[in-house]
Amino acid sequence: MVSSTDCPVCGVAASQACTRCKMVRYCDREHQKQHWPQHKRSCRPFSEEQDPQLGRYLMVTQDIAAGQIVFIEEPLVVGPKWYLSDADKEASIVPCVGCATPCRLGKHQCRRCRWPVCSSGCEHEALECSVLSLGAGTPARADARSLNDYFRSDALLVLKCLLLQRQSPAKWAALLEMQSHEEERRGTELHVEAEKRVVSYLQQRFLGRLKKTKPNLLQDCGPELLHRLCGIIETNFMVIELPTGVELSGLFRQACMMEHACQPNCDFQFDPITQQISVRAGCNLRKGDHLRITYTNILWGTHLRQHHLRLTKHFSCRCSRCLDPTEYGTYISALACLGDVNKTCAGTHLPVDPLDENTQWKCDTCPMLVDGAYVSELQTHMTEQVDSLMAGCPSANQVELLLARLSQILHPNHFHTFNLKHTLIQLYGNETGLELGGLSSGQLERKLRLCDELYNVCRRLDPHSIKLAIYVTVILIEIAHTREEQARRAPGEGSSFLELAQARLKEAEVVLEKELESVAGKKLYDQLQKEIFECEKQMLTLTYNQKRDVGQK
Ligand SMILES: C[S@@+](CC[C@H](N)C(=O)[O-])C[C@H]1O[C@@H](n2cnc3c(N)ncnc32)[C@H](O)[C@@H]1O
């Protein structure tokens, strides 16, 4: 099933897409009708299903080959970023309220509502502007923090949802069908935060006045509904990254039905102009499979992933990775056994019940058991150490020191050591004073060993590189660099080292294919092309020199 721009009946370039799957275009209704008997067999290769645990989900109804587009969908609503970091709240460059272009706060304002726009001519949606203009005034202070607090972009996302009630009854109905976890959210920190940041802000600044001035414009804009919308966003929003670096949030009727798994089988991309989502099969999908994406970070250990999913999406994941204490043999959550006072032990501690946050951790070699509370405390302490080191652009030496300390208590593949090692492989060969040519052969070997360890973990967690394509590409490029350096040092074996380098770069090219639409993926792909060119050049130079040397003899 490939998206085509030509009408399948007459072959003429066509613009009207099948509204159901958006994969086939027709020149007119007549040709669409004529083609339906054939097209209906492949129009939508999945169905919407319902399950007491999962809620609504999507199930494959006919085999889909890896790489095929499963569906393309328009967003129900697109708006500003939902989770604003401290840096976002203090930023002086913010997305334009009309077109999301980055603009300087305070430079241009919408003539009517005074919200930040990229130029005096940039207009935004009329209804939204008229509601925002009810709160128009002058912020008490003009510093970035105060302005961002005055023009709250996360609250604007909720307002955009609310206005669908008036703008598009069909989209509004689809939005209200989405899961909100209203009951579970009540009384939680998320609810309290939403009340402070969004609900009371919208009510006091805009909606209170709207009710007085235009009581019939919206049927409902009360606090209960606003909290429900916050829950719908929290449960369903997808992050859309624009080439400008601006992050938007999107809600999609169908794409948001895809369930979570810690090893997904689908990936997705967004059109940077229309924000349409295209969902693609990350591997071969069989009839009966569920379409699965990941809602969390697959490079975290099970307890951290579970905690994140429970907190934000209100469910416990029971996928095969979460149920496996070794997480597909990666040991990414495992601790090293410290033994007891009488005897050290080389064993590994794994959770007895990976789904229970308070479970005991058992050594696979000796009878040692460790308490869940102790492990949680340890994890928190280590997270703080790793985060604080990483925040400061550490040197290889600083990373090595923390890695040595953590390695005494963690499995070599633990996600904290994984993170430190992934940083190290990029520092060795690139840090000033640690350029490739200056590394000892031991350091080169170590870099290669670290790359292999990281590569193997990535392959087990994500065999089809659905989520980790960029990570894996970085590792493969670092392996290639190291092999090229080995070739320079041992010209006699140069061609075999260069062949190894080339094979890794070619592998990276295939892996990265999935990420070509993303900003980071595109940038890395350009770098990769240069690397492949340089490697081929080195191979040619080596062959030329070898022939010349033979000729001279
Ligand atoms: C983005 S929505 C998915 C669509 C949702 N099931 C519906 O009916 O609208 C996310 C919610 O679906 C449910 N869900 C998704 N994946 C799940 C999984 N693997 N196990 C249990 N519940 C899941 C959770 O309630 C979660 O908060």
The ligand as an SDF file (V2000), in Angstrom:
LIG
                    3D

 27 29  0  0  0  0  0  0  0  0999 V2000
   -3.5330    7.3220   24.1560 C   0  0  0  0  0  0  0  0  0  0  0  0
   -4.8120    6.4840   24.9950 S   0  0  0  0  0  0  0  0  0  0  0  0
   -5.1020    5.0950   23.9720 C   0  0  0  0  0  0  0  0  0  0  0  0
   -6.5560    5.0130   23.5580 C   0  0  0  0  0  0  0  0  0  0  0  0
   -7.4850    4.6410   24.6740 C   0  0  0  0  0  0  0  0  0  0  0  0
   -7.3830    3.2360   24.9540 N   0  0  0  0  0  0  0  0  0  0  0  0
   -8.9550    5.0020   24.3490 C   0  0  0  0  0  0  0  0  0  0  0  0
   -9.8290    4.1890   24.5750 O   0  0  0  0  0  0  0  0  0  0  0  0
   -9.1800    6.1390   23.9380 O   0  0  0  0  0  0  0  0  0  0  0  0
   -3.9000    5.8910   26.3330 C   0  0  0  0  0  0  0  0  0  0  0  0
   -4.7020    5.1060   27.3320 C   0  0  0  0  0  0  0  0  0  0  0  0
   -5.0340    3.8120   26.8260 O   0  0  0  0  0  0  0  0  0  0  0  0
   -4.8350    2.8030   27.8180 C   0  0  0  0  0  0  0  0  0  0  0  0
   -3.6750    1.9610   27.4190 N   0  0  0  0  0  0  0  0  0  0  0  0
   -2.8490    2.1610   26.3730 C   0  0  0  0  0  0  0  0  0  0  0  0
   -1.9280    1.1750   26.2990 N   0  0  0  0  0  0  0  0  0  0  0  0
   -2.1700    0.3460   27.3140 C   0  0  0  0  0  0  0  0  0  0  0  0
   -1.5510   -0.8600   27.7610 C   0  0  0  0  0  0  0  0  0  0  0  0
   -0.4920   -1.3890   27.1480 N   0  0  0  0  0  0  0  0  0  0  0  0
   -2.0770   -1.4600   28.8550 N   0  0  0  0  0  0  0  0  0  0  0  0
   -3.1540   -0.9290   29.5040 C   0  0  0  0  0  0  0  0  0  0  0  0
   -3.7660    0.2100   29.1290 N   0  0  0  0  0  0  0  0  0  0  0  0
   -3.2910    0.8400   28.0460 C   0  0  0  0  0  0  0  0  0  0  0  0
   -4.5030    3.5570   29.0970 C   0  0  0  0  0  0  0  0  0  0  0  0
   -5.6830    3.7880   29.7940 O   0  0  0  0  0  0  0  0  0  0  0  0
   -3.9210    4.8530   28.5850 C   0  0  0  0  0  0  0  0  0  0  0  0
   -4.0370    5.9110   29.4880 O   0  0  0  0  0  0  0  0  0  0  0  0
  1  2  1  0
  2  3  1  0
  2 10  1  0
  3  4  1  0
  4  5  1  0
  5  6  1  0
  5  7  1  0
  7  8  2  0
  7  9  1  0
 10 11  1  0
 11 12  1  0
 11 26  1  0
 12 13  1  0
 13 14  1  0
 13 24  1  0
 14 15  1  0
 14 23  1  0
 15 16  2  0
 16 17  1  0
 17 18  1  0
 17 23  2  0
 18 19  1  0
 18 20  2  0
 20 21  1  0
 21 22  2  0
 22 23  1  0
 24 25  1  0
 24 26  1  0
 26 27  1  0
M  CHG  2   2   1   9  -1
M  END
$$$$
